[in-house]
Amino acid sequence: MPRARSKRKGTLRRGSATPRRGSAETRGAFAGRRIAFAVTGGIAAYKAAALASRLVQAGAEVHALLTEAAARFVTPLTFESLTGRPAAVSLWEKPEGHAIGHVALADWAEAAVVAPATADAIGKLAGGLADDLVSTFLLAFGGPVLLAPAMNARMWAHPAVRENVTKLRRRKVRLVGPVKGRLASGAVGPGRMAEPEAIASALVTLLKRRRG
């Protein structure tokens, strides 16, 4: 007769311990941390919503900024619903109840994440250009910045983009991804935005370095 399996309290199924422990670590890392979340235009913007939700659930205070192109993929209302704070799109129009401008936001935030970070956004930051809300905020912000690039593989391989990435890395701007995978064009190659979990993990490391 086969022996009955023990049902001891606290026993975890195989493979479940690591995710639970990681979740607790994430909550501890983000609790009360102030994150400026910039979203630029690209199909990967839908993943940005999942990342914003993950950060808020982990206890972070998140302010979202969108470029006008990003707002064509995911509405500001999506981020307002996920973060509990109005999402800003324009330098010239402040959403009702949005009491923090780009300079004040630069003073408020502990870290900034740009996801997805398009070739255009990377080029503006590398060149010191500021012609929209996101690029203006990034130039005003003096804290750590994490970019999650997303673009066509040919664009990622272009010498101009590579030079911009090298320039930003010299300035201690951190990048996570892109990863190889199926792109919006249908091609497979490097250029796909890293998954929200990987971006959140990189942001944890960034915040630890700042605190240290």
Residue pairs with C-beta under 8 A, 6 or more apart in sequence:
12 20
25 204
26 54
26 58
26 200
26 201
26 204
27 58
27 59
29 58
29 204
29 207
29 208
30 55
30 58
30 59
30 60
30 200
30 203
30 204
30 207
31 58
31 59
31 60
32 59
32 60
32 61
33 59
33 60
33 61
33 110
33 111
33 207
34 60
34 61
34 63
34 108
34 109
34 110
34 111
35 55
35 60
35 61
35 62
35 63
35 109
35 110
35 111
35 112
35 113
35 203
36 63
36 65
36 105
36 106
36 108
36 109
36 111
36 112
36 113
36 137
36 141
37 48
37 51
37 52
37 55
37 62
37 63
37 64
37 65
37 79
37 83
37 112
37 113
37 115
38 64
38 65
38 66
38 67
38 112
38 113
38 114
38 115
38 121
38 134
38 137
38 138
39 45
39 48
39 64
39 65
39 66
39 67
39 70
39 74
39 79
39 114
39 115
39 116
39 134
40 66
40 67
40 69
40 70
40 114
40 116
40 117
40 118
40 120
40 121
40 134
41 67
41 68
41 69
41 70
41 72
41 73
41 118
41 120
42 69
42 70
42 73
42 116
42 118
42 150
42 151
42 184
42 193
43 73
43 150
43 184
44 115
44 116
44 150
44 192
44 193
45 70
45 73
45 74
45 116
46 73
46 74
47 115
47 116
47 193
47 195
47 196
48 70
48 74
48 115
48 116
49 74
49 78
49 79
49 82
50 196
51 113
51 115
51 196
51 199
51 200
52 62
52 64
52 79
52 82
52 83
53 82
54 196
54 197
54 200
55 62
55 200
55 203
56 62
56 82
56 83
56 84
58 200
62 82
62 83
62 85
63 83
63 85
63 88
63 100
63 105
63 108
63 109
64 76
64 79
64 80
64 83
64 85
64 87
64 88
65 87
65 88
65 89
65 102
65 105
65 133
65 134
65 137
66 74
66 76
66 79
66 87
66 88
66 89
66 133
66 134
67 89
67 121
67 132
67 133
67 134
68 89
68 90
68 132
69 118
71 89
76 86
76 87
76 88
76 89
76 95
77 87
78 87
79 87
80 86
80 87
80 95
85 98
86 94
86 95
86 96
86 97
86 98
87 95
88 94
88 95
88 98
88 102
88 133
89 95
89 133
90 132
90 133
91 102
91 132
91 133
91 136
94 101
100 108
102 133
102 136
102 137
102 140
103 140
105 137
105 141
106 137
106 140
106 141
106 142
109 141
109 143
110 143
110 207
110 210
111 143
111 144
111 145
111 146
111 203
111 206
111 207
111 210
112 137
112 138
112 141
112 143
112 144
112 145
112 146
113 145
113 146
113 147
113 148
113 199
113 203
114 121
114 134
114 138
114 145
114 146
114 147
114 148
115 147
115 148
115 150
115 193
115 199
116 148
116 149
116 150
116 193
117 147
117 148
117 149
117 150
117 175
118 149
118 150
118 151
119 149
119 151
119 155
119 156
119 158
119 161
121 134
121 135
121 147
122 147
122 149
122 161
122 164
122 165
122 168
123 129
123 160
123 161
123 164
124 130
124 131
124 135
124 138
125 135
125 138
125 139
125 145
125 147
125 164
125 168
125 173
126 163
126 164
126 165
126 167
126 168
127 164
128 139
129 135
130 136
130 138
130 139
138 145
143 210
144 172
144 174
144 206
144 207
144 209
144 210
145 173
145 174
146 173
146 174
146 175
146 176
146 199
146 202
146 203
146 206
147 168
147 173
147 174
147 175
147 176
148 175
148 176
148 177
148 178
148 193
148 194
148 199
149 156
149 165
149 175
149 177
149 178
149 191
149 193
150 177
150 178
150 191
150 192
150 193
151 161
151 178
151 191
152 183
152 184
152 185
152 187
152 191
153 183
153 187
153 189
153 190
153 191
155 161
155 191
156 178
156 190
156 191
157 190
165 175
168 175
169 175
174 202
174 206
176 194
176 198
176 199
176 202
177 192
177 193
177 194
177 198
177 199
178 190
178 191
178 192
178 193
178 194
179 190
179 192
179 193
179 194
179 195
179 198
180 188
180 189
180 190
180 192
181 188
181 192
182 188
182 192
183 189
183 191
183 192
194 202
